[in-house]
Amino acid sequence: MTHLVLEELFQDWSPAGKSVLHIAPEECLRKLLSARFETCHSADLLKKNVDFHEDLQDLSFPDFSYDALLVSRVLNVPPNLAACLDEIRRILKPGGVAIIAESYTCSMTDEFGEWRNDRSRTIGLDLIEEISSRFRKVEHYFSGRYPGEYQLDNLMQGEGLPVDDYPDPVRIPGKGFQDLVVIAHA
């Protein structure tokens, strides 16, 4: 899904001559990002095959360091979500973009107050409001916008029946939820 969103984003926003920081990098995206951006860095707190060992809650980079930042399925881990969002915004140059891919499975973010299965929270749609409060423009890329062969619907079952209690607009009635990638413009 993120690859499809990036290809679509690059039609309107050129990464040529720009820099990107890929947090908790997925190998499948490295080639695409390296080919499009002049500078492509990766960062993670624990992974070994990255350029920088960084905590997303307290990045060591100066203000306005990158033109783009990509983070996927990470914001449910660090204890301080607000600090993560502030850091993402702080290191982006004016006119830069944050590509934020998360699974939005509830309306309100559920903060656990403790570690559960290596996570601090379940992400809710209210995260989009938090992102919007820090950026000048936010776009929503739902998996439903792509052709059927690329549909990335999360078909969930409980006791043999479809789980159908996800919030609109991610809910797929009778099936589960669709993916959502948020593009936030600095």
N, C-alpha and C positions, 0 to 999 in steps of 0.2 A: 504494500500500500504506500509506504513512504517513497519508494522508487517512483511510482506513478505520480505522486504528488510533486516530487522534485522535478520530474520531466515537465509537468504542466506549469509549475512555478517558473521554470527557466524560460518559458515562452514569453513571459511578461517582465521578468526580473533577471537581468544578465549577471551571472557570476564571474564573467571574464575579468581577470585582473584583480579579483577580490579574494578575501580570506575566509575560511570556515573553521570552526571548532566543532568537532564531532564528539559528543559526550557518550561514554560507554559504547564505543563504535561497533556497529555490525559489519562483519566482513563483506557481506553482500553489497554494501553501499560504498565501501572504500574506493573501488575503481571508478564509480560514477563521480564521486566528489573530487577525487584526485584529477580526473580528466577535465572537470569544469572550472575548478577554482585554481588560481595561481598558487595560493598557499592553503594547504589542507593539513590541519593538526588534529590529533586525537587526544582525549584525556579521560581518565578513569581513576578512581581511588584505589582499586585493587587489581585491575587487569595488568598483565605484564607487557603486552605488545601495544603500548601507546606512547605517544610523544611526551606526555606530561602526566604525572600522578597528582591529581587534583581532587579536592572535595568541592562539589558543586555548591555547597552552602557558603564557601569562603574561598573563592578563586584567587590565585596570586597574580592574575593578569591585570595590567593597568586598565583604566577606564577606556572605552572606545577602542578595544584591541582588534575586534573581528567584525567583518561584514555580515557574517551569518553564523548561527549556532544551531546544531541539530541535536535534539535529545529525544530518545524514544524509549518508552516504558521504564523510565527511571524515577520520575517524580513521586512515585509511591514509596520510595526507599528512604531518602534522607529525612531525619527527624524534623528539620526546620524547613518546611515547604516555602514559606514567605521569603526566607533568606535565599533559597535557590532561585526563585523568580526575580528577586532583586539583583542577584549576581548575573543572571542571564541578561537582564536589561542593561546593567552597568557596563558590561564588556562589549556590547554591540555599538558599532559606529552609527551616527545619524544616517537614516535611510537603510539600515541593516534589517535583517529578518531573523526571527527565531522560528524554527520548525519544531513543533512540539507534538509528538505522537503519544497518546495515552489511551488506555481503555477506560471509557466513561461509563461505569456500570450502575451508577446511582445519581440521584439529583444533588445530594450534598456529600461532600467529602467526609469520609468516616475516619477520624483520627483515632488510632488505637491507643495511644498513650504508652505503648510498649511495643517491642518487636514481636511480630507474628509472621512466621514463615519468611523471614528476612525482609519484611515490609513494615512501614510505619503507618500506612493508611491505604484505604481504597479511594480511588479518585472519583469525584463526582463532577457533574456538569458545572457546579459553582466555580471550579477551577478556571473556566473560561472567563468568568467575571473578574477573577483575580488577575489573569493575564491581561485582560482588556484595561484594567485600571493602571497598568504600567506601560502600555503601548498605545501609539496613536491610531492604529488600525489593526483589526483582527479579522482574518478570513477562516472559514470552516470548509474543509475538504472531507466530505463523507464518502465512504466506500461505494455507496449507491450511485454516485455520479459516473462511475466507470462501467464499461461494457460487462455483460454477464460473465464472460470468461475470466474476468478479473475480480469478481465479487469476493469480498473477504468477510462475509457475514460470519459472525460468531454464533454458531448454532449450539445452544446450551440445553442440556436435558437434566431433569431431576426426577427421580423415581419413574423413569421411562417416558416422561412427558416434557414438552418444550417449556423452558423457563421463559416467562413472558412478563416479568415485572420490571423491565428496564425503563428508564425515563425517555419520553419523547425529547428530542428528535432522533435519538440513536436506536430506539426500539424497532425491531422488526416483528410485527404482530404474529404471534404463534410460532416464532422461531428463536429469537435471541436479540442480539444487538449488532449494529454495524460499526466499523472502525471510523475514527475521526482524527484527522490531523489538523492542528491549528497553526496557521501562519500569522505571526505577530510582527508587525512593521514598527521599527523604532523611529 
